[in-house]
Every structure is written in C-alpha cells, then in structure tokens.
Amino acid sequence: MQKRNNFHFKYPPNIHALDLATMVNMYRSRGEPRKAVAGEYISCAITQTLLKEAKWWFGLYYSQDIWDELLTKGSEGFPLTNIELNVLGQVFVSEDDAPHREFIEKNAGVTEKLEYLILSDLRTFGFLTEDEGGFVRITPRGEKALHGISRRIYEKRFLPEMLSDTPILDEPKIEQAQKKDKEQTSLF
C-alpha cells in the first residue's frame, strides 16, 4: 500500500550503526526539551525557524507546535513511527493466535536492539500486554494508537496490507576473514 503522508516521526535510516549504549541513550531522551547554548540558536527540522528551545528526536529538533502536530491521534503523547505501526499491526492481525515477542522483534523492521526498546515502551504505555510465556497481545489503547498512525501515514484505518511497506533496516554484516588451510605451528 502506498503511503499518502510523510509527516510523521521516523528513525534514522542508519540507526543500526550506533552502539547499544548510544542507541539506548538517544531513544530514552527523545522528546526531551533541549535549550540552545547561550548566544546560539537551534532550528526546527520542519519549519527551519530558529528557536532557543525545542524537542529533540535523534539529532533533530522540533518546535513544540510541530511536535504536537507530529503526535498522532490515540498515541497519548507517545511518538509513533512506521516501525510502531508494524509492531502494533503484526500483533493486531494475529490476535487469535498471539505472536511471541521474539517473532515481533525479528519482523519489526529495525535492529533487534532497538526493537527490544520499542516493544518494552509499547508495553509500558499500555499499548501491548505480554504474558509470562512472552506472548504479546494488543490492548484497546494500542488499537487506537495503531489506527491513529495508520490514518496519519495512509489516511485510512489499519489494514494488513500496510505491513508490507515497512522498510527493514538490516544490521551491518561483518565479513570474516577466510582462513587458509595451512597448519599453524605451535608455540608451546
């Protein structure tokens, strides 16, 4: 399904390049107000207006008005992206047979490190529940949030076809050196 609106929060396309500590720090501090250094200004990523204070999102700054506009109906102040749409949507479509947390993490569209944070926050905000066995279910609040981000991006309530357009950001692969078939001499 084709996106109809690009006015929503997005994770950086190269977020997989961050180490875990940096990713957690950036994720946890999203939405925090940041003040410009004395004598300097920061700029809103959307309007390019100069500001003394703005909300922070993975290195980008947004004025309070733009931040409020980016929040979607039903999100209850939680900044939703197409990744949260994918997570909530996967759980929503498999409501009869609740998916396991590991399945959701592997199919979310981001690295598993970030997905762990996202899933935990969605649970903390009451959009998802998880039982002792690790099976995840969507709550009525989660359904409202899902339909809100769906309407923002696709201008429709959620449909399963919306899941296919979520880009999957692969973790970088580290190439291993090929070992030659020579015996290594022992030093002992």
C-alpha positions in Angstrom: 0.0 0.0 0.0 1.3 3.4 -0.9 2.0 6.0 1.8 -0.1 9.2 1.4 1.5 11.3 4.1 5.2 11.6 5.1 4.5 13.9 8.1 5.3 11.5 11.0 8.3 10.6 13.2 11.0 8.4 11.6 14.0 6.6 12.9 17.3 7.5 11.2 18.0 5.0 8.3 21.5 4.3 9.7 20.4 3.8 13.3 21.9 0.3 13.2 25.4 1.9 13.1 25.0 3.1 16.7 26.4 1.1 19.6 23.9 -0.2 22.1 24.7 2.4 24.8 24.3 5.4 22.4 21.1 3.9 20.9 19.5 3.5 24.3 20.6 7.0 25.4 19.2 8.6 22.2 16.0 6.5 22.4 15.4 7.3 26.0 16.0 11.1 25.5 13.7 11.5 22.5 11.1 14.2 23.1 13.1 16.0 25.8 13.3 19.7 25.6 16.8 21.0 24.6 18.0 24.5 25.0 20.4 26.2 22.7 23.8 27.2 24.0 23.9 30.8 25.2 24.2 33.1 22.2 23.2 30.4 19.7 20.0 29.0 18.2 18.7 25.7 17.1 16.4 25.2 14.1 13.2 23.3 13.7 13.6 20.4 11.2 10.3 21.1 9.6 9.8 24.9 9.6 13.5 25.8 9.8 12.6 28.6 12.3 15.3 29.5 14.8 14.5 28.6 18.4 16.0 28.9 21.8 14.4 25.6 23.0 12.9 22.7 21.1 12.0 19.0 21.4 14.8 16.6 20.4 14.4 13.5 18.2 17.6 11.5 17.3 19.6 14.7 16.5 16.7 16.6 15.0 14.9 19.5 16.7 11.2 20.3 16.5 9.3 23.3 17.8 6.6 22.4 20.4 3.9 23.2 17.9 5.3 20.9 15.2 6.0 18.2 17.8 2.3 18.3 18.9 1.3 18.1 15.2 3.5 15.0 14.7 1.9 13.2 17.5 -1.0 11.1 16.2 -4.5 10.6 17.5 -4.6 7.9 20.1 -0.9 7.9 20.8 -1.4 9.6 24.2 1.9 11.6 23.7 3.9 8.6 22.5 5.8 9.4 19.3 4.8 6.7 16.8 6.7 5.8 13.6 6.1 3.3 10.8 8.0 0.8 13.0 5.5 1.1 15.8 2.7 0.7 13.2 4.4 -2.5 12.0 4.7 -3.9 15.6 1.2 -3.0 16.6 -0.1 -4.2 13.3 1.6 -7.6 13.4 0.1 -8.2 16.9 -3.3 -6.9 15.8 -3.6 -9.2 12.7 -2.6 -12.2 14.8 -4.9 -11.5 17.7 -6.4 -15.0 17.6 -3.0 -16.6 17.9 -0.8 -14.2 20.0 2.7 -13.9 18.5 5.8 -14.4 20.6 7.9 -11.4 21.5 10.9 -12.9 19.6 8.8 -13.1 16.4 7.8 -9.5 16.7 11.4 -8.4 17.3 12.7 -10.2 14.3 10.0 -8.8 12.0 9.7 -5.3 13.2 11.8 -3.6 10.5 14.7 -2.4 12.8 17.6 -4.0 14.6 16.7 -6.3 17.5 18.4 -3.9 19.9 16.1 -1.1 19.0 13.1 -3.3 18.7 13.5 -4.5 22.3 13.3 -0.9 23.5 10.3 -0.2 21.3 8.4 -3.3 22.5 9.2 -2.5 26.1 7.9 1.1 25.8 4.7 0.0 23.9 4.1 -2.4 26.8 4.9 0.3 29.4 2.5 2.8 27.8 -0.2 0.1 27.8 -0.5 -0.4 24.1 0.6 -4.1 24.4 0.5 -6.7 27.1 2.9 -9.6 27.4 2.3 -12.8 29.4 4.8 -14.9 31.3 5.4 -17.0 28.2 6.4 -14.0 26.1 3.3 -13.9 24.0 2.1 -10.4 23.1 -1.4 -9.0 22.7 -2.7 -5.6 21.7 -4.8 -3.6 24.1 -7.8 -1.3 23.2 -5.4 1.7 23.7 -2.9 0.0 21.3 -5.7 -0.4 18.7 -6.4 3.3 19.0 -2.8 4.2 18.6 -2.4 1.8 15.6 -5.4 3.3 13.8 -4.1 6.8 14.6 -0.6 6.2 13.0 -2.3 4.4 10.1 -4.5 7.3 9.4 -1.5 9.7 9.5 0.6 7.7 7.1 -2.1 6.1 4.8 -5.1 8.2 5.6 -7.1 5.0 6.5 -7.7 2.8 9.4 -5.2 0.0 9.7 -5.3 -2.7 7.1 -2.9 -5.7 6.9 -1.6 -4.5 3.6 0.1 -1.6 5.4 2.6 -4.0 7.0 4.4 -4.8 3.7 5.6 -1.2 3.1 7.7 -1.1 6.3 11.4 -1.0 5.3 13.6 -3.5 7.0 16.8 -2.0 8.2 19.5 -4.7 8.2 22.2 -4.8 10.8 25.6 -4.4 9.2 27.3 -7.7 8.4 30.9 -8.1 9.4 32.8 -10.0 6.9 35.0 -12.7 8.4 38.5 -13.3 7.0 38.9 -16.6 5.2 41.3 -19.0 6.9 43.8 -20.7 4.8 44.2 -24.4 5.1 47.7 -24.2 6.5 48.5 -25.7 9.9 49.6 -23.2 12.4 52.8 -24.1 14.2 52.5 -24.4 18.0 54.5 -22.0 20.1 54.5 -24.3 23.1 
